[in-house]
Amino acid sequence: MTLPLAFAIALWLALGYSWRMAAGWLLLLGAAIGIVTVTKLAFLGWGVGVRELDFTGVSGHAMLSTAVYPVALFLMLLPARPPIRLLGVLLGLAAGIAVGLSRVVLSAHSPSEAVTGCLTGALAALLFVRMAWNTEPGRLSALPVAVSMLVLAVLMHGVHVPTQRWVTHLALKVSGHDRPFIRAKWKAVRDVRPAAIEPLSQTLNTLAPPQTSKV
């Protein structure tokens, strides 16, 4: 639901405020999506991650939730007083964090992936809110914005968008590999240091002839 809602936000901004605000929102969101995509491509295509943190890529669910919900509530509450607007932003962030937590509970992501997703999305949302905080209410009132969001939520409920499959296909195309890297096998691999790069001093000590003591 969050990705269609993100584009709906851009439409609200273009119609009710300005194309500049809509472009700013899409730019911030695009940068956050780019971070998620690059980290996922790096792991699926080349196995790039952090084993110590069980990190294989930024959580897209957590990122989109923490980016979209605060901005949606902010726009709905833009005519209200600043404390109420701030409360809406905080509620949106809390909802996004709850989504990130659910990904960990469902074992869809590790804690590090959910945390980085929440941080990435929250940064995009807060940058936009900071940019638009002093904006005067536009031609769209809060009521149609709220109604359209509810309608969109009902229409998109249960609709599955195969973004993971798309990213996996792209990773295989770019990397040239036949199969993507899988978390379980990736975690089982441990780097073994070749004997050829053992410390030089240890090698010299091994090759040196034994010394005899003089009496």
C-alpha positions, 0 to 999 in steps of 0.5 A: 500500500505504501508505494501507491500512497507515496505517488498519491502524496506526490499527486496531492502536492502537485494539485494542491501546492506546487510541482516543486514540492511534489518533485522534492518529495519524489526526489527524497523518496527516490533516494531512499528507494535507491539505497534499498535497491543498491544494498539488495542488488549487492547482496543478491548478485554478489553476496555483499553484506555484513555477517556480524550484523546479519545484514543483507540489505535495507528493509524496503517495508520498513523504509517505505512505511517510515517515509510515507506514513509521517508525510501522509499524516503531515499533509492531512494535518497541515491546516492544524496547529503545529503541535498537532502536525508534530503529533501526526508526524510522530504517529506516522513514525511510530506506525513505520517502526511498528512495520519494521518490528513486524518484519523482524518478528516474522523473520523476514528481516534481521534487526539490523535490516529493519533498523536501517530501513526505519532510519532511511525512511525516517530521514526522507520523511523528516527532510520533507516535513522540514522543507514543507513545515511552513507551507500554507494550506493549499487548494486541497482540504484535509477531508479529501486527502484523508478520504482518498487515503482510506479508499486507497488503503481499502483498494490496495489491501491484500494486493501483492507487488513482486518487488523482491522478484524484480530486484532478484531478476535485475541482480542476476542480470547485472551480476551474470550469476545463475542463482542469487545469494541466499542468507542461510548459505551466505551466513554459513560461509566463513572466510579462511585466510590462505596460508600463503599470506601468513605473517612474514616474520613467522615464515622467516622463523620457520625457514631459519636454521636452529641456533646452537648455544656456545658453551 
